[in-house]
Amino acid sequence: AVRSDSRPLAARHGGLAAMDAATDGWTTLSDKGWFRLEKRPAPGATNKGDAVTRYRMELDLPLDDVAVMLTDYSGRRALWDDTFKSSTLVQQHAHNEQRDDRTVTVQMKFHYLMRLVGVPSEMSLRIVVLHDTPDKYFFFFFFL
């Protein structure tokens, strides 16, 4: 028999807060249980503020919806992302069943925390989505 678990996703899986803290120099900037933002000094950084950031999320969404949430920088992103202002497609490198590869320039209205870690309000991104199988994706984001 299949049992339904109505508890929030973070409660079912322990949430990101339950994960062991990394010992490789990462500092937690924000931890909401389902979302964790971390930073560490950039390797070889010469400026004190140069940092590498990463985030991890747990989402109770179908995989296809997560793929759209992470990679769709079209105008419809403004329907669910209040930080999105606009975007421009710079180049479509590939678009087929196995690979979606494009460069976009994005304008965002970031909150204080994102500005604090040095994320600019306008950036160029190369977004590569590899469709390995119908239920598995790989996402790569390159800040240009």
Secondary structure, 3 states (H helix, E strand, C coil): CCCCCCCCHHHHHCCHHHCCCCCCCCEEEEECCCEEEEEEECCCCCCCCCEEEEEEECCCCCHHHHHHHHHCCCHHHHHCCCCEEEEEEEEEEEECCCEEEEEEEEEECCCHHHHHCCCCCEEEEEEEEEEEECCEEEEEEEEC
